[in-house]
Amino acid sequence: MKKLMFVLASLALTIFSAQGVYAQCSSNQAKAVKASYTTGAEKDVVDIAIGSTDHTTLVAAVKAAGLVETLKSDGPFTIFAPTNAAFDKLPEGTVATLLKPENKGQLTSVLTYHVVNGKLDSGAVVDAIKKGNGKVEVTTIQGGTLTAMMKDGAVWLKDENGGMAKITAVDLEGTNGTIHVIDSVVLPK
């Protein structure tokens, strides 16, 4: 139970930090970013991703990995969703290789590294980030860890290899979780 509370507090820190991203833009800019995603009480996290033109690569990968049914389950989940541009940053051919049927295990590992158990919005993270002295580790459902931290007034995720992803939009609420958009793909060891 103590470990679960730490993981939830850690996740809360991650999401709160993402709230700082909105603070960097005007209120209208923040609304415009969030409005570009279709959310709502009737949509789960998969439906939200499917409705986003910025996440077609992620949706194709989730389908290829056979994770649609899992991510449509009750959850709750918090998903750090890389955009198409984030996948484009990977070395040429990486996405095509991962989407091959023989690489389903590796693809599943990468995708589940972007998912944390629990549904936490950005507001819950305020206390956790303060208690974490500016950074905190969260455990993904893949089993690895991500470190959330503040850098240049924004929230960033650091993967186990030292790769960094900036949270660019927060609190895309679905019936079974929350999506936070990131600008790079994070990779497990």
C-alpha positions, 0 to 999 in steps of 0.5 A: 500500500505504501508503494502504491501511494508513492507511485500515485503521488509520483504520478501526481507530480508528473501531471502537476508539472504538466500543468506548468506547461499551460502556465507558459502560454496564454489562457487562449493558447492553452484552450486551443491546444486542448480543444484540438483533441476530442474528449468527453464522458463517452470517450475512452483513452483510445477513442481520444487518441483515434480522434486526434490527427496528431496521434495516427502513428500511436494509434497504428502502433497500439493496434499492431501491438494488440493493445486496443482492448486492454486500453479500452478496459476500465483502467484507469490509466494515465498515458503519455502520448507521443505525437506523430512528430515525436515518432518522426524524431526516431531514427529512420526505419524504427517505426516501420521495424517496430510495426512488423509482426515479428517485433510485436513484443518490442513494440508492446514494451515501448508502448506500455512504457508510456502508460502508468496505472491510475487516473491523475490530473495535473492538479493532483501533482502540486504537492507531490512535485514539492515533496519530490524536491523537483523530480520524482520517479514513476513506474510504468505498466511495462515495469520500467521507470520514468523520471518527471522533472521541471526544466525551463518552466515545463515538465519533462519526462526522462527515460531510463536511457537519458532521453527526454520528452516535454509534456505539451498538453495535459488533462485529456480526460476519458472514461478510463483515464487521462492522456498527457501529450509528449513531444518525444518517444520515451524508451525503456532499457 
